[in-house]
Amino acid sequence: MYFVKEVLSQSSELRKKWEDEVRKVVSKVPDQRERWSTVSDLEIKRLYTPEDIKDMDFVQDIGYPGQFPYLRGNQVTGYRGRFWTFRMFSGMGSAEDTNKRWHMLLKEGQTGLSTAFDFPTLMGYDSGSPKALGECGKCGVAIDTLEDFLQLVDGIPMDQVTTSMTINPPATILWAMYCAAAEIKGIPLSKIGGTIQNDMLKEFIAQKTFMCPPEPSVKLISDTVEFGTKHVPRWNTISISGYHIREAGSTAVQELAFTLRDGMEYVEDVINRKGLNVDEFAPRFSFFFNSHIDFFEEICKMRAARRIWAKVMRDRYKARDPRSWWMRFHTQTAGCSLTAQQPYNNVVRTATEALAAVLGGTQSLHTNSLDEVMCLPSDSAVQIALRTQQIIAEETGAASTIDPLAGSYFIEALTNEMEEQTWEYINKIDEMGGMVAAIEKGFPQLEIADAAYKFQRQIDSSEKIMVGVNKYVTDEAIPIPLLEIDDKVEEDQIARLNAVRRKRDSKAVKKSLDDIKNACKKGENVMPYCIAAVKNLASVQEICDVYRDLYGEYRDPGLY
């Protein structure tokens, strides 16, 4: 037991006396609200005591850092050995524009790169496609061919800096470009490190940048996992993402449950489809969480995530390597918590969310810029966001000790509650036949839609407060300089694409695309063929069109 009976008995007696005092006070000064709850609407008690965690076993449920169940972190020395990776999400305009931003951030102290692609690239279309008109470089960097990618990584030490790429349907292609660029620079694939998001299940659930149906989409993901396991051992071939699930309006528990169950689906597919032992590939799985504005809820969510994943990997999938039990995750502060009203409030929100991520034990962090709710971040805004992380790391003392909130009655009770509710969702999805089956039934989509609707009703009624939106509102217009992408970026990008098409060997391109098609038909791993194709200057859309022609295109059923 976490507490001996004498302590619990004393706590119970003291609690009764305290409750008598509370009744006297609230009869004169009632609570401001009838019900107190987290952003996700988990009810919060007035006070937490030893009785709220009386059934916890210290060894089994809390333990020490670097030891099962990893509630307190994977690393035995926490942030004392090294800080989390400072990884600002950046991508804008052309490859040259983004390359300049990357170099600026590295000079300012960023320790890892994170790539935002524009919408045509995300959806597997070239900049010259009629479907891409007007979108080139607007929400991220435009990448059509390997020549763009080589410009993107110009001057970047690819064997020293890890790079994350937020790319999903065309993940095989963009990763193939990264691998090809490294080889062209003379860097072995065994020396490069980074992450591709490559999480299609959450696309069907939340973000909606999809291309092919679920089953072949998961097959392509398993191809990358197998290829990475055998040839690119330092690469995380999937970043299972709860971030977009939360941005779509889910609760913290839903984010946790759907993300972890997505991860379980991928583990099962790699085992069943590729025949790999779980310990061969699981240590390179990574996760991506949202750090929202409810400070303690987010800390508890991250702590619970590690404990659940450790149990799942050890007990359900029989992993024996402790590194397979680790949940390694990146965190980004919540874009959906930012407001266009009183935009400088966003600096405070981001700092609070970043501190929660650090106290929750993240290994990598992106802090949003104050202007991201209105435009791509400016240089000055992104510098403030980066400095936010650096101040937390260097000045606040938050990194001085490991899991400093462990043992808090409130933290441990809320962590336990979130884990229990997460397991309820996981068990329900298991009963449906897994995550693909649940998605086809519309279960996670409808759960998120209901949660988003409920939260908006709470905002509209002022049950939940957003400063500057439904309380402390002012009419003052605060000017924020907006970063805009010139339309000439699109003209120049299309001109570059056409120039590449004119100079490349068309026969070699056609053969490369045919090889990818044949590999798909035979169920072979597509990655070697994708690398060959991009080296022959096949474009993103040309390869994606092979997938679309062979596997078909997915259409969202539009469930409400």
SULJO-V321298 format. One line per field, one symbol per residue. phi: phi as a letter, one per 20 degrees, with the letter a starting at -180 (. if undefined). burial: # if it has 9 or more other C-alpha atoms within 8 Angstrom, else .. Layout:
phi = ???
burial = ???
This chain:
phi = .fcfgffffffffffffffffffffffecfgfcfbdbfgemffdffbdcgffcfefdgffddmcgmcgemgeoeefdleffafgfecefbaaleffffgffgfffffeofdbebdddffgfgencffefgfegndfmfdreecdcgffffffdgmeffecdecdcebcgeggfffgffffffffendfffdecrbdfldffffffcfmeccdfgffffffffgfffffgeccfeeeebcfdegfffffofffffgffffffggfffgfffffedmefgffcgfefccbdedeefgfgfgfgfffgfffffffffeedlfdfgffefedbeccffffefcfflffffffgffffffffffenfebbddfefeffdafffgffffffffgfffffedenfefcelfegnfgfffffgffffffffffgfffgffooffffffenffffffffffffffffffemfddcfndcblecefedfcfeedefffgfgfffffffffffefeffffffffffffffffemffeggfffffffemfegfffffffffeendecffmfc
burial = .#....##..##............##..........####.......####.##..##..##############.#.###..#############.###.###.##...##################....##.############.######....##.#######################...#.#.#################.######.##############..#.##############################.###.###..#.#.##.###############.##################....#....############..##..##.###.#########################.####..######.######...###.###..#..########.##.###.##..##.########..########.###.#..##..#.##..####..........#..#...##..##..#..##..#....#..##.###.##....###.################.###..####......
